[in-house]
Amino acid sequence: MRIVVKDKVLKACKRGERMAQQALYKACFQPLLNICMRYKNNEEDGVAILNDAFLKILTNIESLDPSIPFEAWAKRITINCCINDYRKLRSKPEVLSYDDEYVREPSIHAFEIEEEDHVGITLKKLKELLKKVPASSQEVFQLYILEGYSHKEIAEILKISEGTSKWHLNNARGKLKEMIVDSQNRISRIAL
């Protein structure tokens, strides 16, 4: 979903006009909430991060370089807010349990997120399944698969090693693959 904002609205926001800020918020709400919902399990938490991101957008809008598209700039701020939220939550200890089978490289390497792919997975279903993956692995999966970061960039962002980033990605893929196979098995048993 794209953010469509007229230049006059951005200029009015730079002057601090409240009506323009409200119009900008309405234009940004759904596209930026979609980004936040990739990182959060419920809409309330997603909106909280969105509001933090929008505050940063309004606070820093005067420094927006005219050569940079507003949409890309706003999305980058939102993603950074999601990452900062993850870092805050990461300071709480998390217990990870895994079997040796999750360390192996699974056969699913990426997902088609616009339409159903060969295993019948949609972005909505992927998001539902991803909520069941441990938070650290979920974060790495989202940054790598959905946002397109490299393992080196993820390691820098999350302050972990590249190897740990790769492990979390493989862990998420393994758990997702298992859930997809289980789901397909249940469907085929029902069909019989």
ABEGO torsion letter per residue (X at the ends): XBBBBBAAAAAAAAAGBAAAAAAAAAAAAAAAAAAAAAABABAAAAAAAAAAAAAAAAAAAAABBAABBAAAAAAAAAAAAAAAAAAAAAABBBBBBBBAAAABBBABABBBAABBBAAGBBAAAAAAAAAABBAAAAAAAAAAAAAGBBAAAAAAAAGBBAAAAAAAAAAAAAAAAAAAAAAAAAAAAAAX
